[in-house]
Amino acid sequence: MESAKKKIIMVIMLVAGVLAVSFVYNDAFLYDTTIGRVISVENSYSHDEEGTNGEIEHYYDQLLTIKILNGDHKGNIIDIRNTYTSSGVNDERYRKGTQLLIALNKAGDGGSVLEKKRDVYVALFFFAFAFLLVFVSGRHGSIVLISFTINMALLVLSLKVYDTYGNLLRVTMVVMLAFSILTLLFAGGLSKKTFVAILSTLVTVFLCYGIYMLTMKTSERIPYEMMDYMVNSKDLADLFLAGTLMGGLGAVMDVCISIAASVSEVVNKTQDITVKALVTSIREMGYDIMGTMINVLFFTYLSGTIPILVLKIKNGYTLYHLVKFQLFFEMICFLIGAIGIVFAIPVSGFLSALFLGNLRGHNKAITADNKGEGAGK
């Protein structure tokens, strides 16, 4: 019965996903920007240029014949020229069938390419993610998907609030509180272990925030202007702090819910466990979780910075410059996240033992153990 029900759900999801991706592919009417589809391409070699390190960059020209899909000039056929390189760092090669965002001239008979229309790829990957999640995990996968969707909606809402009222740090704190509560409620349900996980997460994040602020107060100013994609000096310190705290939040939540769930399971199955044995169990759980989570965090930040590092190395940047003005920011984010993981283990362990374990009974058990050991001697 369950298998048949799951098959029906998967078929419904498959049909809904195909319809959703098809709709996004044909949603040009929703855009204010002009959308066009490439119906033919003519490629030709242009010239070569030598880079700073002696590399040869090949340049190519394209004549794109494009059909306009929306706006006052819908249905018109126009020609636009595009130049791309063999590396594709600052440009892109377009192919037949590609949909593009276009800046039309006043006459509507020409213009330039702004960028590729990528919403269909986002929709396709999101559908694949949702389908596989539900297919592999069933009901639990559906809960995770709902939680993820709500968190995305909260993120968009928080950006709207910040754009209207400002005060980035305050908005970030509220959003992190909402993320923690909703994510852990969906993960653990309405239970005491979930309450412990939420409390542990908030305490750990507060400790990380305190360490960060103390370090910033006692050290020289960070050159925030050197961060990637910065165009002005407004809120740079708060922006970096918000990103740093948000980056480690997921890892901290994972550690806290894992410790709380494990302690709850141990206490429920071993009613007469002593505090000493419980602390030993928590320590062993921490050893198992800590190394893996810190490495996950490290590779997450590393993967995000590798493309920029490679580009800068190829353009003659020195190791000193990369460490001081590029890796420096990633190292701070990683270290604050790693400190959060380390803090999360004793914090969640203590609160789990406090709220989930019958400490009075455990203390009596320890006293009895100690008396037994004394009598034995």
Secondary structure as UniProt FT lines:
FT   HELIX           2..25
FT   HELIX           28..30
FT   STRAND          34..50
FT   TURN            52..53
FT   STRAND          56..68
FT   TURN            72..75
FT   STRAND          77..85
FT   TURN            96..97
FT   STRAND          99..104
FT   TURN            106..107
FT   STRAND          111..116
FT   HELIX           119..137
FT   HELIX           139..165
FT   HELIX           168..188
FT   HELIX           192..217
FT   HELIX           224..226
FT   TURN            228..229
FT   TURN            234..235
FT   HELIX           236..269
FT   TURN            271..272
FT   HELIX           275..314
FT   TURN            315..316
FT   HELIX           319..322
FT   HELIX           323..327
FT   HELIX           328..356
FT   HELIX           359..376
//
